[in-house]
C-alpha cells in the first residue's frame, strides 16, 4: 500500500486524470432511475451526475501549483543552485 501512496504523491497529475477518467466512466454507466427506484438511488444518481457535470467546468479554473523548472526548455539550473533564463533564440 505504501508503494501505491508513493506513486500517487509522485505523479499527482497523472493520478488525478486517471481518477477523473474512472469517475466519469462510473457516472456515465449508471442507469437512469425508474419509478420503482429507491429514494437513495435517485439522490445518488442526481448527486453523482451533478458532480460529474461540475468537475469539467471547475478544473480549468483551478490554479494548481506548478514547478516552473519542471520540463521547461527555456529554464536552466546552474550546478551551484542558482538559475537563469535561457537565451532567446530568433
LUMVODO-532171 format. One record per residue: z, y, x of N, C-alpha, C, O in turn; residue number from 1. Coordinates in pm, whole numbers, plus 32768, in hexadecimal, padded with zeros to 4 digits. Atoms other than C-alpha are relative to their C-alpha. Layout:
<sites>
{site {Z Y X} {Z Y X} {Z Y X} {Z Y X} NUM}
...
</sites>
This chain:
<sites>
{site {8000 7F89 8052} {8000 8000 8000} {8000 807E 8057} {7FCA 80E5 802F} 1}
{site {7FFD 7F8E 7FA5} {803F 80E7 8127} {7F73 8021 8030} {7F51 8097 8041} 2}
{site {8089 7FE9 7FD3} {7ED7 80BA 819A} {7FB0 804C 7F96} {7F60 80A4 7FB7} 3}
{site {8046 7FBB 806C} {7E56 812A 8045} {802D 8092 7FFB} {7FDA 80EC 7FEE} 4}
{site {7FCC 7F78 8002} {7F39 825C 8047} {7FCA 8050 8076} {7FA1 80C3 8066} 5}
{site {8035 7FBC 7F8A} {7ECC 82B4 81A9} {7F6C 8020 7FF0} {7F3F 808B 8018} 6}
{site {808E 7FE6 8016} {7D5E 8292 8147} {7FEC 8073 7F9E} {7F99 80CB 7FB5} 7}
{site {800D 7F97 8065} {7D8A 836F 8013} {8025 8088 803B} {7FE0 80EB 8022} 8}
{site {7FD9 7F7F 7FC6} {7E41 847F 80D6} {7F9E 802C 806C} {7F8D 80A4 8082} 9}
{site {8060 7FDB 7F98} {7D40 8472 81EF} {7F78 8027 7FC5} {7F2F 8075 8003} 10}
{site {8081 7FE6 803F} {7C16 847F 8100} {8015 8034 7F73} {7FED 7FF3 7F12} 11}
{site {7FD9 7FCD 8083} {7C90 8559 7FE3} {7F87 8021 7FA9} {7F88 8004 7F31} 12}
{site {8075 7FDB 804F} {7B3C 85DB 7F75} {7FBA 7F84 7FCB} {7F98 7F7C 7F55} 13}
{site {8041 807B 8029} {7A9F 8484 7F6D} {8053 7FB7 7F97} {801C 7F86 7F34} 14}
{site {7FA9 8042 8061} {7BCB 83F3 7EB8} {7FFE 8046 7F7A} {7FFF 8005 7F11} 15}
{site {8004 7FB5 807E} {7BC3 8509 7DB6} {7F7C 7FE8 7FB7} {7F7B 7FD8 7F3D} 16}
{site {8082 8019 8041} {7A4F 84D5 7D75} {7FF8 7F73 7FC6} {7FC5 7F60 7F58} 17}
{site {8000 8089 8033} {7A79 835D 7D52} {805B 7FF5 7F87} {8038 7FB5 7F24} 18}
{site {7FA5 8002 8073} {7BA5 838F 7C6C} {7FC4 8044 7F86} {7FD2 8013 7F16} 19}
{site {8040 7FBC 8070} {7AE6 8488 7B98} {7F8F 7FAC 7FC6} {7F7E 7FA6 7F4C} 20}
{site {806C 8056 802E} {79BA 839C 7B87} {8037 7F8E 7FAA} {8000 7F6F 7F40} 21}
{site {7FC4 806D 804D} {7A99 827D 7B12} {8038 8032 7F7B} {8028 7FF0 7F15} 22}
{site {7FC9 7FC8 807B} {7B4A 835B 7A13} {7F91 8023 7F9E} {7F9D 8008 7F26} 23}
{site {8070 7FDA 8058} {79FF 83E0 798A} {7FC1 7F84 7FC2} {7F9D 7F86 7F4C} 24}
{site {8037 807B 8038} {797B 827F 7961} {805F 7FC0 7F9D} {8033 7F88 7F38} 25}
{site {7F9C 8035 805D} {7ABF 8211 78BB} {7FF9 804B 7F7B} {7FF8 800D 7F11} 26}
{site {8003 7FB0 807B} {7AAF 8330 77C1} {7F80 7FE7 7FB3} {7F82 7FDC 7F38} 27}
{site {8080 8013 8046} {793F 82FB 7774} {7FF3 7F74 7FC2} {7FA1 7F60 7F69} 28}
{site {800A 8087 8037} {7976 8189 772F} {805D 7FE9 7F88} {8056 7F80 7F49} 29}
{site {7FA7 8011 8073} {7A81 81C1 7625} {7FB0 8004 7F7E} {7F60 805F 7F69} 30}
{site {8045 7FFB 8080} {7A00 8168 74CB} {803E 806B 7FA6} {80B6 8085 7FAB} 31}
{site {7FCE 7F9A 805C} {7A1D 8275 73C3} {8061 7FC1 7F9D} {804D 7F50 7F72} 32}
{site {7FA0 8038 805F} {7B48 8247 72DE} {7FC1 7FF4 7F74} {7F72 8047 7F4A} 33}
{site {8030 8014 8088} {7AFF 81BE 7186} {806E 8026 7F9E} {80D9 8053 7FC6} 34}
{site {7F9C 7FE0 8067} {7BB6 81F1 703E} {8079 7FA5 800A} {80E6 7FCA 7FDF} 35}
{site {7F91 805F 7FF7} {7C8B 80C0 7087} {804A 8009 8085} {80AB 7FBF 809B} 36}
{site {7FBD 7FF1 7F7F} {7CEE 8130 71E7} {808A 803C 7FEC} {80A1 8089 7F8E} 37}
{site {7F79 7FCB 8007} {7E59 817E 7225} {8006 8092 802A} {7FA9 80C6 8068} 38}
{site {7FEE 7F73 7FE0} {7EDD 82DD 724D} {8006 801A 8096} {7FD3 807F 80C6} 39}
{site {7FF6 7FED 7F70} {7F2C 82AE 73BD} {7F77 7FFA 8041} {7F58 804A 809A} 40}
{site {8085 800A 7FC4} {7DC9 823E 740F} {7FAD 807C 7FE0} {7F63 80AC 8036} 41}
{site {8049 7F86 8024} {7D39 8368 7353} {802D 8074 8058} {7FDB 80C2 8088} 42}
{site {7FCD 7F96 7FA8} {7E1C 8451 7419} {7FD3 7FE9 8090} {7FA6 8047 80D3} 43}
{site {8026 801F 7F76} {7DD3 839F 7563} {7F6C 801A 8015} {7F45 8050 807D} 44}
{site {808F 7FE8 7FF5} {7C5B 83AD 7522} {7FE4 8096 8007} {7F95 80C2 805B} 45}
{site {8016 7F6F 8000} {7C66 8521 74D2} {8034 8040 8080} {7FF3 8097 80B9} 46}
{site {7FC6 7FC8 7F86} {7D4A 856E 75FA} {7FAB 7FE1 807A} {7F8D 803A 80C9} 47}
{site {804E 8025 7F8A} {7C80 84AC 76FA} {7F75 803D 7FFB} {7F3F 8062 8063} 48}
{site {8082 7FBF 800B} {7B37 8535 7675} {8009 8094 8020} {7FB1 80CC 8062} 49}
{site {7FEC 7F73 7FE0} {7BBE 8696 7686} {8018 8017 8093} {7FE3 8075 80CE} 50}
{site {7FE6 7FF6 7F70} {7C3F 8661 77E5} {7F81 7FE5 804F} {7F65 802A 80B1} 51}
{site {807E 801E 7FBC} {7AF5 85C5 784D} {7F9B 8071 7FF4} {7F48 8083 804E} 52}
{site {805B 7F8E 8011} {7A3A 86F3 77C4} {8031 807B 804C} {7FE0 80CD 8078} 53}
{site {7FC9 7F89 7FBE} {7B25 87F2 7862} {7FF8 7FF7 8099} {7FEC 805E 80DB} 54}
{site {8001 800E 7F6F} {7B22 8764 79C4} {7F81 8036 8042} {7F8C 807C 80A7} 55}
{site {8077 7FC8 7FBD} {79B6 87B5 7A17} {7FFB 8098 7FFD} {7FC3 80D6 8058} 56}
{site {7FFD 7F6E 8004} {79EF 891C 79AA} {806A 8038 805C} {805E 80A9 808C} 57}
{site {7F91 7FD1 7FAE} {7B32 8936 7A71} {7FE5 7FEF 8095} {800B 8046 80E4} 58}
{site {8011 8020 7F72} {7AC6 8899 7BBC} {7FB9 806D 8050} {7FE7 808A 80BE} 59}
{site {803E 7F97 7FAE} {79D5 89AE 7C2E} {8058 807C 8011} {8045 80C8 806F} 60}
{site {7FAB 7F8A 7FF9} {7AE2 8AB5 7BEC} {8076 7FEE 805E} {80B6 8050 8085} 61}
{site {7F90 8019 7FA5} {7BE6 8A0E 7CCB} {7FDC 8032 808B} {7F6C 801E 80BA} 62}
{site {8015 7FD2 7F77} {7C0A 8AAD 7E1F} {8052 7FA4 805B} {80C5 7FC0 807C} 63}
{site {7FBC 8062 7FAD} {7C61 8982 7EF5} {8004 8030 8090} {7FA3 806C 80C0} 64}
{site {7FF8 7FD7 7F74} {7CDB 89C3 8057} {7F9D 7FAE 8053} {7F9A 7F33 804C} 65}
{site {8065 8041 7FAE} {7BC3 8975 814A} {8016 8029 8090} {802D 809E 80AD} 66}
{site {7FF4 7FE6 7F72} {7BDE 8958 82C2} {7F7D 803C 8030} {7F16 7FF8 8029} 67}
{site {807F 7FC1 7FDA} {7ADB 8A4F 8349} {7FBF 7FBF 8079} {7F48 7FD4 8091} 68}
{site {8039 803E 7F89} {7AAB 8981 8484} {7FC1 7F79 7FE1} {7F78 7F43 8035} 69}
{site {802F 8088 8020} {7A56 883C 83D1} {7F6C 8001 7FDF} {7F43 8038 7F79} 70}
{site {808D 8011 801A} {78E7 87F1 83EA} {7FAC 807D 8006} {7F3A 807D 7FD7} 71}
{site {804D 7F85 7FFA} {7879 8954 842E} {7FAD 8003 8080} {7FE4 7FFB 80ED} 72}
{site {8052 7FFC 7F88} {7750 8966 8519} {8006 8087 8047} {7FD4 8094 80B7} 73}
{site {7FFA 7F7C 7FC3} {7799 8AD6 8560} {808A 8020 8036} {80A8 8094 8050} 74}
{site {7F78 7FE8 7FD4} {78FF 8AAB 85D4} {801C 7FA5 8077} {800D 7F2B 806C} 75}
{site {7FE2 804D 7F89} {7961 8A3C 8731} {8092 8015 8027} {80C2 8086 8027} 76}
{site {7F76 7FF6 7FD2} {7AC2 89F0 87A7} {8000 7FF0 8098} {7FC2 7F95 80CE} 77}
{site {7FF4 800A 7F6F} {7B15 8A2F 8913} {806D 7F9A 8022} {80C5 7F82 7FD0} 78}
{site {7F9B 8064 7FDA} {7BE1 892B 89D2} {808E 8038 8003} {80ED 7FEC 7FEF} 79}
{site {7F79 7FC9 7FF6} {7D08 8A1D 89F7} {8039 8025 7F76} {80A5 8061 7F6E} 80}
{site {7FCD 7FE6 8086} {7D2F 8A3A 887C} {7FC9 807C 7FC1} {7FD5 808D 7F47} 81}
{site {803E 7F8B 803A} {7C7D 8B84 8851} {7F7F 7FD9 7FBB} {7F49 7F6D 7FD4} 82}
{site {807D 801F 8044} {7B4D 8B92 8774} {7FA8 807B 7FFD} {7FD8 80EC 800B} 83}
{site {805D 7F90 800A} {7A18 8C66 8755} {7F8D 7FD5 7FA6} {7F74 7F5E 7F93} 84}
{site {8076 801B 8050} {78EC 8C82 8675} {7F8C 7FDF 805C} {7F86 800E 80CD} 85}
{site {8076 8025 7FB2} {77A9 8BEC 86EF} {7FA2 8078 8008} {7F9F 80CC 7FAE} 86}
{site {8060 7F91 7FF6} {769F 8CDA 876C} {7F97 7FF4 7F92} {7F6E 7F86 7F6C} 87}
{site {8065 7FFD 806A} {75A5 8D43 8663} {7F78 7FDB 803A} {7F52 800D 80A4} 88}
{site {8087 8024 7FD5} {744F 8CA5 8683} {7F9D 803C 7F9E} {7FB7 8045 7F26} 89}
{site {8066 7FBF 8054} {7316 8D48 8602} {7F97 7F9D 7FD8} {7F38 7FC0 7F92} 90}
</sites>
